[in-house]
């Protein structure tokens, strides 16, 4: 597919694996950057093994491509290099001279012994934007610790405000700390590229999962900083807006998200309880928050008396924010999601049908659209191609490297 993305011409060397780094680099790739994913020979990215489910081949056998891996590795070339090998280290250093960005998520200081840390590679390419993603950052008492999404959700406060009011702390159903850190990292990289255009100088970006998680505590974190009040779990209820939660209708659940007093009045009119909007205990959001323990039971009884479809149709017609609680299959069947083309089908050499369906990028550009150029690669699929095009290595040289275990060309297709 033609690449007309805004990052066309930017080359990214991706030494990251699992999720935060790969999500960052996939986003850059979707925006037009050329992304070279450096993987271990044979084993590749850890998430290739994180299944089932795995993509199946024409014989119904599982391939090495897990659903987890497929979600974060589109628009990349796979270069399989053993960076523990001095020859492999030399290859990576030579490649940094050809790249604009390097992304890595090794433990703090983990690349020093390979000569691939920022201080080492900036001697090769002082214009390089080098982004390190770790659990806790390059400094501080926890810097040497490994960091995982579940740990970060817990330590960063998210689990303390997620889950039933009288239940255990809960993690969010996807690895949001990883994903959000990857998005922050992508934004930081774009800013550093802009600065490099102005100054000619690259820089080191220090991204930590815990930092990102604390930053996107957003209103809940700010609530504490302003008032000293420690937020608690409220299930699906909002701490500052009422009613704004899940309600059980006669035959299922709905979401009611009343964002202002006018919406609450329209809700009350449709519910045939206009007096609730006139009640001074409920007439303003401030009062509804103060008196939620009185109001919510009233609303639960009202909503439970009618079918979900009746509420959704009636409230929707009155512009009162509401919606169904969809399962994942219902999400992809939703007409709005389908019209917005939130899936994309790409050719894949190992898939039984020859194609794989992936989650699409949500960005919509009028002039420089996202492009889907490469399906998530197999391990080492592009090793020979990258080494030939960027380093000028001929077939014999690449074969020699492969025979010595420095690189792998093409990966095994099956687990």
C-alpha positions as CSV (number, residue, x, y, z in Angstrom):
1,X,0.0,0.0,0.0
2,X,1.2,3.5,-0.8
3,X,2.8,5.3,2.2
4,X,1.6,8.9,2.4
5,X,1.9,9.1,6.2
6,X,3.2,12.1,8.0
7,X,6.3,10.2,9.3
8,X,7.3,8.9,5.9
9,X,11.1,9.0,5.7
10,X,11.6,8.5,9.5
11,X,13.4,5.2,10.3
12,X,13.0,3.6,13.7
13,X,15.2,0.8,15.2
14,X,12.9,-1.0,17.6
15,X,14.7,-3.0,20.3
16,X,11.6,-3.3,22.4
17,X,9.3,-6.3,23.1
18,X,6.1,-7.3,24.8
19,X,3.7,-4.3,24.7
20,X,4.6,-0.7,25.7
21,X,7.5,-0.4,23.3
22,X,5.8,-2.4,20.4
23,X,2.6,-0.3,20.8
24,X,4.7,2.9,20.5
25,X,6.6,1.7,17.4
26,X,3.5,0.3,15.8
27,X,1.9,3.7,16.2
28,X,4.9,5.3,14.5
29,X,4.8,2.7,11.8
30,X,1.1,3.4,11.1
31,X,2.0,7.0,10.7
32,X,4.4,6.2,8.0
33,X,7.7,5.5,9.8
34,X,9.9,2.6,8.6
35,X,10.2,0.4,11.7
36,X,12.9,-2.3,12.0
37,X,12.0,-4.7,14.8
38,X,15.1,-6.4,16.3
39,X,14.3,-9.8,17.7
40,X,16.2,-12.7,19.2
41,X,16.9,-15.4,16.5
42,X,14.3,-18.2,16.6
43,X,12.5,-17.2,19.8
44,X,11.7,-13.6,18.8
45,X,9.5,-11.3,20.8
46,X,8.3,-12.9,24.1
47,X,4.6,-12.3,23.1
48,X,4.9,-14.7,20.2
49,X,4.4,-17.4,22.8
50,X,1.6,-15.7,24.7
51,X,-1.3,-17.8,23.7
52,X,-3.5,-19.5,22.7
53,X,-5.0,-18.3,20.5
54,X,-2.5,-18.4,17.7
55,X,-3.0,-17.7,14.0
56,X,-3.6,-21.1,12.3
57,X,-2.1,-22.2,9.0
58,X,-3.8,-24.1,6.1
59,X,-3.5,-27.4,8.0
60,X,-5.2,-26.0,11.1
61,X,-1.9,-26.0,13.0
62,X,-1.0,-23.1,15.3
63,X,1.7,-20.8,14.0
64,X,4.2,-18.7,16.0
65,X,1.9,-15.7,15.6
66,X,-0.2,-15.2,18.8
67,X,-3.1,-12.9,19.0
68,X,-1.1,-10.9,21.6
69,X,1.9,-10.5,19.2
70,X,-0.4,-9.6,16.3
71,X,-2.0,-6.7,18.2
72,X,1.2,-4.6,18.4
73,X,3.5,-5.4,15.6
74,X,2.0,-4.2,12.3
75,X,4.1,-2.1,9.8
76,X,7.4,-3.5,10.9
77,X,10.3,-5.5,9.4
78,X,11.7,-8.3,11.6
79,X,15.5,-8.4,11.9
80,X,16.7,-11.4,13.9
81,X,20.0,-10.6,15.6
82,X,21.8,-12.0,18.6
83,X,22.8,-8.8,20.5
84,X,24.8,-10.9,23.0
85,X,27.2,-11.7,20.2
86,X,29.8,-9.0,19.5
87,X,29.2,-9.3,15.8
88,X,25.5,-8.7,16.4
89,X,26.3,-5.7,18.6
90,X,28.4,-4.3,15.7
91,X,25.5,-4.7,13.3
92,X,23.1,-2.8,15.6
93,X,25.6,0.0,16.1
94,X,26.0,0.3,12.4
95,X,22.3,0.4,11.9
96,X,21.9,3.2,14.5
97,X,23.8,5.4,12.1
98,X,21.1,4.9,9.5
99,X,18.2,5.5,11.9
100,X,16.4,8.5,13.3
101,X,14.9,6.9,16.4
102,X,15.8,3.9,18.6
103,X,13.3,2.5,21.1
104,X,14.3,0.0,23.8
105,X,12.8,-1.4,26.9
106,X,15.6,-3.3,28.5
107,X,16.1,-3.0,32.3
108,X,17.9,0.2,33.3
109,X,21.5,-0.2,32.3
110,X,20.8,-3.5,30.6
111,X,22.3,-2.4,27.2
112,X,25.5,-1.0,28.6
113,X,27.3,-4.4,28.4
114,X,26.4,-4.6,24.7
115,X,27.6,-1.1,23.9
116,X,24.1,-0.2,22.9
117,X,23.1,2.3,25.6
118,X,22.5,5.9,24.8
119,X,25.9,7.2,25.7
120,X,27.5,4.6,23.4
121,X,25.3,4.9,20.3
122,X,25.1,8.7,20.4
123,X,28.8,8.6,19.5
124,X,27.8,6.8,16.3
125,X,24.8,9.1,15.6
126,X,24.4,12.3,17.7
127,X,21.2,13.1,15.9
128,X,19.5,9.9,17.2
129,X,16.3,10.2,19.3
130,X,16.8,7.3,21.8
131,X,13.8,6.3,23.9
132,X,14.1,4.0,26.9
133,X,10.9,2.5,28.3
134,X,11.2,0.9,31.7
135,X,9.0,0.1,34.7
136,X,10.4,2.8,37.0
137,X,12.7,5.0,34.9
138,X,16.5,5.5,34.8
139,X,16.7,7.0,38.3
140,X,15.2,6.5,41.7
141,X,15.2,3.7,44.3
142,X,13.2,1.4,42.1
143,X,15.2,2.0,38.9
144,X,16.7,-1.5,38.8
145,X,13.4,-3.3,39.3
146,X,11.5,-5.0,36.5
147,X,8.1,-3.5,35.9
148,X,5.0,-5.2,34.5
149,X,1.6,-3.8,33.8
150,X,-0.2,-5.5,36.7
151,X,2.4,-4.3,39.1
152,X,2.2,-0.8,37.8
153,X,-1.6,-0.7,37.9
154,X,-1.3,-1.7,41.6
155,X,1.6,0.6,42.6
156,X,0.3,3.5,40.5
157,X,-3.1,3.6,42.3
158,X,-5.3,2.4,39.4
159,X,-6.4,-0.8,41.1
160,X,-7.3,1.1,44.3
161,X,-10.1,2.9,42.4
162,X,-11.1,0.0,40.1
163,X,-13.6,-2.7,41.1
164,X,-16.7,-3.2,43.3
165,X,-17.1,-0.8,46.2
166,X,-17.1,-3.7,48.7
167,X,-14.8,-6.0,46.7
168,X,-11.1,-6.5,46.0
169,X,-9.0,-4.1,44.0
170,X,-9.2,-4.9,40.3
171,X,-7.0,-4.5,37.3
172,X,-8.4,-3.1,34.1
173,X,-9.1,-5.8,31.5
174,X,-6.3,-4.8,29.1
175,X,-2.8,-3.7,29.9
176,X,-3.6,0.0,30.0
177,X,-0.4,1.0,31.9
178,X,1.7,-0.5,29.1
179,X,-0.5,1.0,26.4
180,X,-0.6,4.5,27.8
181,X,3.1,4.6,28.4
182,X,3.6,3.5,24.8
183,X,1.4,6.4,23.7
184,X,3.2,8.9,25.9
185,X,6.5,7.6,24.4
186,X,5.3,8.1,20.9
187,X,4.3,11.7,21.6
188,X,7.7,12.3,23.3
189,X,9.5,10.9,20.2
190,X,7.6,13.1,17.9
191,X,8.5,16.2,20.0
192,X,12.1,15.1,20.0
193,X,12.1,14.7,16.3
194,X,10.7,18.2,16.0
195,X,13.5,19.5,18.3
196,X,16.1,17.7,16.2
197,X,14.8,19.4,13.1
198,X,15.4,22.7,14.8
199,X,18.8,22.0,16.5
200,X,20.3,19.0,14.7
201,X,20.7,17.3,18.0
202,X,19.2,14.0,19.2
203,X,18.4,13.3,22.8
204,X,17.6,10.6,25.3
205,X,13.9,10.1,26.4
206,X,13.4,8.4,29.8
207,X,9.9,6.9,29.9
208,X,8.6,4.9,33.0
209,X,5.4,2.9,33.2
210,X,4.9,4.1,36.8
211,X,5.4,7.8,35.8
212,X,2.9,7.4,33.0
213,X,0.4,5.7,35.3
214,X,0.7,8.4,37.9
215,X,0.2,11.1,35.2
216,X,-3.0,9.6,33.9
217,X,-4.6,9.3,37.3
218,X,-6.0,12.6,35.9
219,X,-9.0,13.9,37.9
220,X,-8.6,11.3,40.6
221,X,-5.0,12.2,41.2
222,X,-5.8,15.9,41.1
223,X,-8.7,15.4,43.5
224,X,-6.2,14.2,46.1
225,X,-3.7,17.0,45.4
226,X,-6.4,19.6,45.9
227,X,-8.4,18.2,48.7
228,X,-6.3,15.5,50.4
229,X,-9.2,13.1,49.8
230,X,-8.1,9.6,48.9
231,X,-10.4,8.2,46.2
232,X,-12.0,4.8,46.8
233,X,-13.5,2.2,44.6
234,X,-17.1,3.0,43.5
235,X,-17.7,0.1,41.1
236,X,-19.0,1.6,37.9
237,X,-20.1,4.9,39.5
238,X,-18.3,8.2,38.9
239,X,-16.8,10.0,41.9
240,X,-17.9,13.5,40.7
241,X,-20.9,13.0,38.4
242,X,-24.3,11.5,39.3
243,X,-25.9,9.5,37.7
244,X,-23.0,8.1,35.7
245,X,-22.8,4.3,36.0
246,X,-24.2,1.0,35.0
247,X,-27.8,0.2,35.7
248,X,-29.7,-3.1,35.4
249,X,-32.7,-2.9,33.2
250,X,-35.5,-5.5,33.1
251,X,-33.6,-7.7,30.6
252,X,-29.9,-6.5,30.7
253,X,-27.6,-3.7,31.6
254,X,-27.3,-0.2,30.3
255,X,-24.9,2.8,30.8
256,X,-26.4,6.1,31.9
257,X,-24.0,9.0,31.8
258,X,-25.8,12.2,32.8
259,X,-23.2,15.0,32.3
260,X,-25.3,18.1,33.2
261,X,-28.6,19.2,34.8
262,X,-30.5,19.5,31.6
263,X,-29.7,15.9,30.7
264,X,-30.9,14.8,34.1
265,X,-34.2,16.7,33.6
266,X,-34.7,15.1,30.2
267,X,-34.0,11.7,31.8
268,X,-36.6,12.4,34.5
269,X,-39.2,13.4,32.0
270,X,-38.8,10.2,30.0
271,X,-38.8,8.2,33.2
272,X,-42.1,9.9,34.1
273,X,-40.6,11.2,37.3
274,X,-40.2,15.0,36.5
275,X,-40.4,15.8,40.2
276,X,-36.9,14.3,40.8
277,X,-35.4,17.1,38.7
278,X,-37.2,19.7,40.8
279,X,-36.2,18.1,44.1
280,X,-33.5,20.4,45.7
281,X,-31.5,17.3,46.7
282,X,-31.1,16.3,43.0
283,X,-31.6,19.5,41.0
284,X,-27.8,20.1,40.5
285,X,-25.0,17.7,40.0
286,X,-23.4,19.0,43.2
287,X,-26.5,18.0,45.2
288,X,-26.8,14.7,43.3
289,X,-23.2,13.8,44.3
290,X,-23.9,14.7,47.9
291,X,-27.2,12.7,47.9
292,X,-26.2,9.8,45.7
293,X,-27.1,7.3,48.4
294,X,-30.7,8.4,48.2
295,X,-31.0,9.0,44.4
296,X,-29.3,5.9,43.1
297,X,-31.7,3.4,44.7
298,X,-34.6,5.4,43.2
299,X,-33.1,5.2,39.8
300,X,-32.2,1.6,40.0
301,X,-35.9,0.7,40.7
302,X,-37.0,2.9,37.9
303,X,-34.6,1.5,35.3
304,X,-35.2,-2.1,36.4
305,X,-38.9,-1.8,35.5
306,X,-38.4,-1.4,31.8
307,X,-36.5,-3.3,29.1
308,X,-33.0,-2.1,28.1
309,X,-34.1,-1.3,24.5
310,X,-36.9,1.0,25.7
311,X,-34.4,3.0,27.8
312,X,-31.8,3.2,25.0
313,X,-34.3,4.2,22.4
314,X,-36.2,6.7,24.5
315,X,-33.2,8.4,26.1
316,X,-31.2,8.3,22.9
317,X,-34.0,10.3,21.2
318,X,-33.8,12.9,23.9
319,X,-30.0,13.2,23.7
320,X,-29.4,11.7,27.1
321,X,-26.1,9.8,27.0
322,X,-26.7,6.1,27.3
323,X,-25.6,2.9,25.7
324,X,-25.5,-0.9,26.0
325,X,-22.8,-2.8,27.7
326,X,-21.4,-4.7,24.8
327,X,-19.4,-8.0,24.8
328,X,-16.4,-8.0,22.5
329,X,-18.3,-9.7,19.7
330,X,-21.0,-7.1,20.0
331,X,-18.4,-4.4,19.7
332,X,-17.2,-5.6,16.3
333,X,-20.8,-6.1,15.1
334,X,-21.8,-2.5,16.2
335,X,-22.8,-0.5,13.1
336,X,-20.8,2.6,14.3
337,X,-17.7,0.5,14.8
338,X,-18.2,-1.2,11.4
339,X,-18.8,2.1,9.6
340,X,-15.6,3.6,11.1
341,X,-13.7,0.6,9.8
342,X,-12.0,-0.3,13.1
343,X,-10.6,-3.6,11.7
344,X,-8.3,-4.0,8.8
345,X,-7.5,-7.2,6.8
346,X,-3.9,-7.7,5.7
347,X,-2.1,-10.5,3.7
348,X,-0.2,-12.9,5.9
349,X,1.9,-15.8,4.6
350,X,1.1,-18.2,7.4
351,X,-2.6,-17.7,7.7
352,X,-5.0,-20.4,6.5
353,X,-6.9,-17.9,4.4
354,X,-3.8,-15.9,3.4
355,X,-5.1,-13.0,5.5
356,X,-5.3,-11.8,9.1
357,X,-7.8,-9.3,10.5
358,X,-6.3,-6.8,12.9
359,X,-7.4,-3.9,15.0
360,X,-7.3,-0.7,13.0
361,X,-5.6,2.6,14.0
362,X,-8.2,5.2,15.2
363,X,-6.5,8.2,13.7
364,X,-8.2,9.9,10.8
365,X,-6.2,12.3,8.6
366,X,-7.6,14.3,5.7
367,X,-4.3,14.6,3.9
368,X,-1.8,12.1,5.3
369,X,-3.7,9.0,6.2
370,X,-2.6,6.0,8.2
371,X,-1.4,3.2,6.0
372,X,-1.3,-0.5,6.5
373,X,1.8,-1.7,4.6
374,X,3.1,-4.8,6.4
375,X,1.4,-7.5,8.4
376,X,3.1,-8.3,11.7
377,X,6.3,-10.1,10.5
378,X,7.5,-13.6,11.2
379,X,10.8,-13.9,13.2
380,X,13.7,-12.7,11.0
381,X,11.5,-12.3,7.9
382,X,13.4,-9.3,6.7
383,X,16.9,-9.9,8.1
384,X,18.6,-10.4,4.7
385,X,16.6,-7.5,3.2
386,X,17.5,-5.0,5.9
387,X,21.2,-5.9,6.1
388,X,21.5,-5.7,2.3
389,X,19.6,-2.4,1.9
390,X,21.0,-0.5,4.9
391,X,24.4,-2.0,5.4
392,X,25.2,-3.2,1.9
393,X,25.8,-6.8,2.9
394,X,25.7,-9.3,0.1
395,X,24.2,-12.8,0.2
396,X,27.4,-14.5,1.2
397,X,28.1,-12.1,4.1
398,X,24.6,-12.6,5.4
399,X,24.9,-16.4,5.1
400,X,28.1,-16.3,7.0
401,X,26.5,-14.3,9.8
402,X,23.7,-16.8,9.9
403,X,26.0,-19.8,10.0
404,X,27.8,-18.3,13.0
405,X,24.5,-17.8,14.8
406,X,24.7,-14.0,14.7
407,X,21.5,-13.5,12.7
408,X,18.5,-15.6,11.5
409,X,16.9,-15.2,8.1
410,X,13.2,-16.1,8.2
411,X,11.6,-17.7,11.2
412,X,10.0,-21.0,11.9
413,X,6.3,-20.7,11.2
414,X,5.0,-23.1,13.9
415,X,5.1,-23.2,17.6
